[in-house]
Structure formats: structure tokens, C-alpha cells
């Protein structure tokens, strides 16, 4: 009797805290250098009592698809570690996907309301942009989100944090569109400026990989909202105006004396590629040249064991061997690092099997978000658009960065995915029941 009472009490407390914690995660994610760490651990702690008291009927076909994708992704790491003799510490990153499963189940039972989720994303985007502005214009950082030594800046990473800021900025756009459709113009403008802050924060980080899939994201938004845009010329103009705050903010940032002194990252990229193609290997002074060599090395490694990969230790040994033979030219401090592309990293270390697992954690949520968009009301459709854009943008980041080799990426992606899916699925279920 006492055990049942304690369990019920724990579940009631969890039910009140889980939606709050889920919405606090994006808000605190870039508020300070290690902002992405605390909330997931607390959220998991309060999700466990719910996990053991949740009826099996809660797990629908869609939820099982996502859970299966996360389990398969982690299982491939376990298989690879056992097969290739890698350290079990390599399971730390992918274990974050497993730990998000109890949180997902808890969110299905105690989902945050649409207004909470949408507001938290917009606030997170404002915070991301504000943090970047402070780091560049007050701290004097060359690239926003460089790790410092104080509480605020310690723990940031320019590429990882810049990518996360871009995600917040981009997924503010469907929220702004939602309020535009509701003729809530002031709220829509607030969300548009939220997008501007997030995207500007990414720009200040100098993370060029953040921008690769931005055109795809914009085209997706235009396509998915085409019926609304085609209604009248007024709606088309209003939709275009949503982008204006971002363009204006980027322009203002660029004309400041601080930014005028910085060389363009696009110009730098072009210069580095020209140097690489001309045979002048830029090495440590060129991030682009290093990436190209790492990708070339990954191609060599993939050929060694295309189906299951060679594992981390063997990959590093083969890389050192190729370096000695002159087949590749990589600075010594990169010889044991990742391939600076999640796709190349996966193909080299875990082969085609690993690549299937990686694509699974992208395709599974995309499939569920598509179902939600097709069958849901406007709020569900908005959550679905945010979810699709979050996945699309992450797929773009993974082209030039091994996002899941770092704690921030390994936590941010699965947790944001289950927060958006949990909210969307619960909203859709509520709509059907009503």
C-alpha cells in the first residue's frame, strides 16, 4: 500500500514537472556554456517513475517506430564495439538516444501545451542571439560561442552552438507563420525577430555548415504553406515580411566596426578551397583543407570494411599509416580525431550498417512528423513543421561536422526530437478524442 502511494506521489510530481522541464531545455540550452547539460538529467530522473507506470496502450505504432530507430542506432554502436574491440566509452554519446526514450514516453503522458513549446523555442532563439552578441561585442570573441573560463562562456563550442542557434532560428519561422495565419500580427513579428536572433547568433559563430540546408528549409516552408501564400497577394507579402527581421539584423551586424574588421568566412572558404585544389595544402591554417583530407581518409577506411566498418582504434591506426605513406596530409592533432562529418565518420567506423542506423534516426521522426502534418489541426501542423525543419537542419550540419561525437549534439538532437514529437502526438490524440 505504501509503495503504491509513493509511486503515485512520484508520478504526480513528475506529471507537473515534466512539461516545465521539457520547455526549459531549449531556453537554457545556449543561455550559458553548459546550459544543455543539467535539464536533460533532471528530466530523465522525473521521467523514470512515469516509465514504470505507463500503460502499454500509450505506445502506438508511431512511437514504437521512433523507439526502434533509437534502439537500433545504439545497438549498432554496441555491435561495433564488440566486433572491433573499441572502448566502451564510445557508447557514451549514443547512449543519450537511449536515455531519451523514457523522456519520450513521459512526454506522451504529460505533454507540454502548444503555447509552452512554441514560446520556449522563440525565447531560446532570442537567448541564443543575445548570448552570441554579448560574446562577440562585449567579450571580444572572434567567433561567438568560443569556450571561455567563466561560468557564462565555459563549455560553448562555436560549431555545435552555432548549429543549435540556427535550428532555434529556423524553427521560429513556422511559429511566426502560424500566428500570421491567426492574424495575430504582433505575435508573429515577435516570433520573426526571434528567428532573426537565432540565425544571427549562428552567423556570429562563423559556423559555415549551419547554412548548407537553409535554402532547403526556406523552400520547404514555402512549399508546405503554398496554399496559404497563394490565397492573396497580401498573404504573400506578409509571408515575405517574416524574413525581413533576419535580413535587417544581419545587415546591421555586418556594418558594425567590430564586424568590418573580420574577414568573411565565405571568402575564407573560397580561398581555402582554391589553395587545396592548387596543391597548396593549408593544413592547420585551413579548416576546409583539413576536412577534405579527413573525408578522403574516410573513403580509404570505408573500402577496408564497407559493411561493418573498422572501429575507432583501427581507423586511427590506418590514418597514421596513410599519413606516414604520404597518401594524406593531416596535422598531427587531428590524427586521432573524428572525420568532421557524421556521415563519413559513420561509414568509416561502422560501415553501411552504421549508416543505415544513422539515417534511421533522421527518417523515423520525419515519417512521424509527416503523418502528424497530414492528419492534424493547425497547431499540430506547426509542431510537425518545426520537427521536420529541426531534422532537416541537423542532417545538413552532419555533412561538415560529427555532431553526435560531442555531448551537445548527442543530447540536443534526440531530446528536441522527442519534445516536439511528444507534444505533437499528444495534441493529435487530444484532437481525435474530442
C-alpha positions in Angstrom: 0.0 0.0 0.0 2.8 2.4 1.0 4.7 1.5 -2.2 1.7 2.3 -4.4 1.2 5.6 -2.6 4.8 6.6 -3.0 4.7 5.6 -6.7 1.5 7.6 -7.3 3.0 10.6 -5.5 6.2 10.4 -7.6 4.1 10.1 -10.7 2.0 13.2 -9.8 5.1 15.3 -9.1 6.6 14.1 -12.4 3.4 15.0 -14.3 3.7 18.6 -13.1 7.4 19.0 -13.7 8.0 17.1 -17.0 6.2 19.7 -19.2 8.1 22.6 -17.5 11.5 20.9 -17.7 10.9 20.0 -21.4 10.3 23.7 -22.2 13.2 24.8 -20.0 15.6 22.7 -22.1 15.7 24.9 -25.2 15.6 28.1 -23.1 18.7 27.1 -21.1 20.5 25.3 -23.9 22.6 28.3 -25.1 21.9 30.6 -22.1 25.4 29.7 -20.9 28.2 27.4 -22.0 26.9 24.2 -20.3 23.3 25.0 -20.4 22.4 21.9 -22.4 23.6 19.5 -19.6 21.5 20.0 -16.4 17.9 19.9 -17.6 18.1 16.5 -19.5 19.5 14.8 -16.4 16.7 16.2 -14.2 14.1 15.4 -16.9 15.3 11.8 -17.1 15.1 11.5 -13.3 11.4 12.6 -13.2 10.6 10.5 -16.3 11.6 7.1 -14.8 8.6 6.8 -12.4 6.3 7.6 -15.3 8.0 5.0 -17.4 7.2 2.2 -15.0 3.6 3.3 -14.6 2.7 4.0 -18.2 0.2 1.6 -19.8 1.4 -0.3 -22.9 -1.5 1.2 -24.9 0.3 4.6 -24.8 2.9 3.2 -27.2 1.3 3.5 -30.6 2.8 2.3 -33.9 4.4 5.7 -34.4 6.1 5.8 -31.0 7.4 2.3 -31.5 9.0 3.4 -34.8 11.0 6.1 -33.1 11.9 4.0 -30.1 13.0 1.2 -32.5 15.2 3.7 -34.5 16.9 4.9 -31.4 17.5 1.4 -30.1 18.9 0.2 -33.4 21.2 3.2 -33.6 22.6 2.4 -30.1 22.7 -1.3 -30.8 25.0 -0.8 -33.8 27.5 1.0 -31.6 27.4 -1.9 -29.2 27.9 -4.4 -32.0 30.7 -2.4 -33.5 32.5 -2.0 -30.1 32.3 -5.8 -29.5 33.3 -6.6 -33.1 36.2 -4.2 -33.4 37.4 -4.1 -29.8 36.7 -0.4 -29.2 36.5 1.1 -25.7 33.0 1.0 -24.1 33.5 4.8 -23.5 32.5 5.1 -27.2 29.0 4.2 -26.2 28.6 7.3 -24.1 27.4 9.6 -26.9 24.8 7.2 -28.5 23.5 6.2 -25.0 21.9 9.7 -25.0 19.4 8.4 -27.6 18.5 5.5 -25.3 18.1 7.8 -22.3 15.7 10.0 -24.3 13.3 7.0 -24.7 11.9 7.2 -21.1 11.6 11.0 -21.5 9.7 10.5 -24.8 7.3 8.1 -23.0 6.8 10.5 -20.1 6.1 13.4 -22.6 3.5 11.3 -24.3 1.7 11.1 -21.0 2.4 14.6 -19.7 3.0 16.7 -22.8 3.7 20.5 -22.7 0.9 22.6 -24.3 1.5 24.1 -27.8 1.9 27.6 -26.4 4.6 26.4 -24.0 6.6 24.6 -26.7 6.3 27.4 -29.2 7.1 30.2 -26.7 10.1 28.2 -25.3 11.5 27.9 -28.8 11.1 31.6 -29.5 12.6 32.6 -26.2 15.5 30.1 -26.8 16.2 31.8 -30.1 16.3 35.3 -28.5 18.7 34.0 -25.8 20.9 32.3 -28.4 21.3 35.5 -30.4 21.7 37.7 -27.3 24.4 35.3 -25.9 26.3 35.5 -29.3 26.1 39.3 -29.4 27.5 39.5 -25.8 30.3 37.1 -26.6 31.4 39.0 -29.7 30.8 42.6 -28.8 31.4 42.5 -25.1 33.8 39.6 -24.6 35.5 40.4 -27.9 35.4 36.8 -29.2 36.4 36.3 -32.8 33.7 33.7 -33.1 30.7 33.6 -30.9 30.3 30.6 -28.6 34.1 30.1 -28.2 34.7 28.5 -24.8 36.0 30.8 -22.1 37.0 30.4 -18.5 34.0 31.9 -16.6 30.6 30.3 -15.8 28.9 32.0 -18.7 31.2 31.2 -21.6 32.9 27.9 -20.4 31.6 24.9 -22.4 30.5 26.6 -25.6 31.7 25.3 -29.0 31.4 27.6 -32.0 30.3 24.9 -34.5 27.9 23.0 -32.2 26.4 26.0 -30.5 26.2 27.9 -33.9 24.3 25.0 -35.4 21.9 24.8 -32.4 21.3 28.6 -32.6 20.5 28.1 -36.3 17.9 25.4 -35.5 16.2 27.7 -33.0 16.1 30.5 -35.5 14.8 28.4 -38.4 12.0 26.7 -36.4 10.8 30.1 -35.2 9.6 30.7 -38.8 6.7 28.1 -38.8 5.6 29.5 -35.4 5.6 33.1 -36.9 3.6 31.7 -39.9 1.1 30.1 -37.5 0.4 33.4 -35.8 0.3 35.2 -39.2 -2.5 32.8 -40.2 -4.3 33.6 -37.0 -3.9 37.3 -37.8 -2.0 37.8 -34.6 0.4 40.2 -36.3 2.2 41.4 -33.2 2.9 37.9 -32.0 4.1 36.9 -35.5 6.5 39.8 -35.6 7.9 38.9 -32.2 8.5 35.3 -33.5 10.1 36.7 -36.7 12.6 38.7 -34.6 13.2 35.5 -32.6 14.2 33.8 -35.9 16.4 36.8 -36.6 18.2 36.5 -33.2 18.8 32.7 -33.6 20.1 33.0 -37.2 22.3 36.0 -36.3 23.7 34.0 -33.4 24.7 31.3 -35.8 26.2 33.8 -38.2 28.3 35.3 -35.4 29.6 31.9 -34.5 31.2 31.6 -38.0 29.8 28.1 -38.5 29.5 27.8 -42.2 28.0 24.4 -42.1 24.9 25.9 -40.4 23.9 27.5 -43.7 24.1 24.5 -46.0 20.5 23.4 -45.7 19.0 26.9 -45.0 17.8 27.1 -48.7 16.1 23.7 -48.3 14.4 24.9 -45.1 13.1 28.0 -46.8 11.9 26.1 -49.8 10.2 23.6 -47.5 8.4 26.4 -45.7 7.3 28.0 -49.0 6.0 24.6 -50.3 4.3 23.5 -47.2 2.5 26.8 -46.8 1.8 27.3 -50.6 -2.0 27.2 -50.3 -1.9 29.9 -47.7 0.6 32.0 -49.7 -1.5 31.6 -52.9 -4.7 33.0 -51.4 -4.0 36.7 -51.9 -1.1 38.9 -52.7 -1.4 40.3 -49.2 -0.6 36.9 -47.6 2.4 36.5 -49.9 3.8 39.9 -48.9 3.1 39.1 -45.2 4.9 35.8 -45.5 7.9 37.5 -47.1 7.9 40.1 -44.3 8.6 37.3 -41.8 12.2 37.1 -43.3 12.8 40.8 -43.2 13.9 41.0 -39.5 16.6 38.4 -40.1 17.9 40.2 -43.2 17.8 43.6 -41.3 19.6 42.2 -38.3 22.3 40.6 -40.3 22.9 43.8 -42.2 23.1 45.9 -39.0 25.6 43.4 -37.5 27.7 43.4 -40.6 28.1 47.2 -40.7 29.4 47.5 -37.2 33.1 48.4 -36.8 33.7 45.1 -35.0 32.4 43.0 -37.9 34.1 45.2 -40.5 37.5 44.1 -39.1 36.7 40.4 -39.5 37.3 38.7 -42.8 34.3 37.0 -44.4 34.0 33.3 -43.6 32.7 32.8 -47.1 35.7 34.5 -48.6 37.9 32.4 -46.4 36.2 29.2 -47.5 36.7 30.1 -51.2 40.3 30.9 -50.6 41.0 27.7 -48.7 39.4 25.6 -51.4 41.5 27.3 -54.1 44.6 26.6 -52.1 43.6 23.0 -51.7 42.9 22.5 -55.4 46.1 24.2 -56.4 48.1 21.7 -54.3 49.0 24.1 -51.5 47.7 22.1 -48.6 46.7 24.7 -46.0 46.9 22.2 -43.1 46.4 23.8 -39.7 45.6 27.2 -41.0 42.7 25.9 -43.1 39.7 24.1 -41.6 38.4 23.4 -45.1 41.6 21.7 -46.3 41.7 19.6 -43.1 38.1 18.5 -43.7 38.8 17.5 -47.3 41.7 15.4 -46.2 39.8 13.8 -43.4 37.0 12.9 -45.8 39.5 11.4 -48.2 40.9 9.3 -45.4 37.4 8.2 -44.5 36.9 7.0 -48.1 40.0 4.9 -47.9 38.9 3.4 -44.5 35.4 2.6 -45.7 36.9 0.5 -48.5 38.7 -1.6 -45.9 35.4 -2.9 -44.3 32.4 -1.4 -46.2 29.6 -3.3 -44.4 30.5 -3.1 -40.7 33.4 -0.6 -40.6 36.8 -1.0 -38.9 36.1 0.6 -35.5 37.8 3.7 -33.9 41.1 2.2 -33.0 41.8 0.6 -36.4 40.7 3.7 -38.1 43.2 5.8 -36.2 46.0 3.2 -37.0 45.1 3.2 -40.7 45.1 7.0 -40.7 48.5 7.3 -39.1 49.8 4.7 -41.6 48.5 6.7 -44.6 49.9 9.9 -43.2 53.4 8.2 -43.0 53.0 6.9 -46.6 52.1 10.4 -47.8 48.6 9.4 -49.0 47.0 12.1 -46.8 48.3 15.2 -45.1 46.7 16.0 -41.8 48.0 18.0 -38.8 49.2 15.6 -36.0 46.5 16.8 -33.6 43.8 15.6 -36.0 45.2 12.1 -36.5 43.0 10.6 -33.7 40.0 12.9 -34.1 36.7 12.4 -35.9 36.2 12.9 -39.6 34.4 16.3 -39.3 31.3 14.8 -41.0 28.9 12.5 -39.2 28.3 10.6 -42.5 31.9 10.0 -43.3 32.7 9.2 -39.7 29.9 6.6 -39.6 30.8 5.0 -42.9 34.5 4.7 -41.9 33.9 3.4 -38.3 30.7 1.4 -38.6 30.2 0.9 -42.4 27.0 0.7 -44.3 25.2 -0.9 -41.2 26.1 2.1 -39.2 25.0 4.4 -42.0 21.6 2.7 -42.0 21.3 3.3 -38.3 22.2 7.0 -38.6 19.7 7.5 -41.4 17.1 5.7 -39.2 17.2 8.4 -36.5 16.5 11.0 -39.2 14.0 9.2 -41.3 11.9 7.8 -38.4 10.9 11.2 -36.9 10.5 12.6 -40.4 8.0 9.9 -41.1 6.0 10.6 -37.9 6.1 14.3 -38.4 4.7 13.8 -41.9 1.8 11.8 -40.5 1.1 14.5 -37.9 1.1 17.2 -40.5 -1.3 15.3 -42.8 -3.9 14.5 -40.1 -3.5 17.3 -37.5 -5.0 20.7 -36.9 -3.1 24.0 -37.3 -1.2 23.6 -34.0 -0.2 20.0 -34.8 0.8 21.1 -38.3 3.0 23.8 -36.8 4.7 21.4 -34.4 5.2 19.0 -37.3 6.8 21.7 -39.4 9.2 22.6 -36.6 10.1 19.0 -36.2 10.8 18.4 -39.9 12.9 21.6 -40.1 14.8 20.5 -36.9 15.7 17.2 -38.5 16.5 18.7 -41.9 18.8 21.2 -40.4 20.6 18.5 -38.3 21.1 16.4 -41.5 22.8 19.5 -43.0 25.0 20.1 -40.0 26.2 16.5 -40.1 27.6 17.0 -43.6 30.5 19.0 -42.2 30.5 18.2 -38.5 30.4 15.0 -36.5 27.5 16.5 -34.4 26.9 13.3 -32.3 30.6 12.9 -31.3 30.0 15.8 -29.0 27.8 15.8 -25.9 25.9 18.9 -27.0 24.8 17.4 -30.4 24.2 13.9 -28.9 21.8 15.5 -26.3 20.3 18.3 -28.3 19.0 16.3 -31.3 17.3 13.4 -29.7 15.8 15.5 -26.9 14.4 18.2 -29.1 13.0 15.5 -31.4 11.2 13.8 -28.5 9.9 17.1 -27.1 8.4 18.1 -30.4 7.1 14.6 -31.2 5.7 14.2 -27.7 3.8 17.5 -27.9 2.6 16.8 -31.5 1.4 13.3 -30.9 -0.4 14.3 -27.7 -2.1 17.2 -29.5 -3.1 14.9 -32.3 -4.5 12.4 -29.9 -6.5 15.1 -28.0 -8.0 16.3 -31.3 -9.2 12.8 -32.2 -10.7 12.2 -28.7 -12.5 15.5 -28.9 
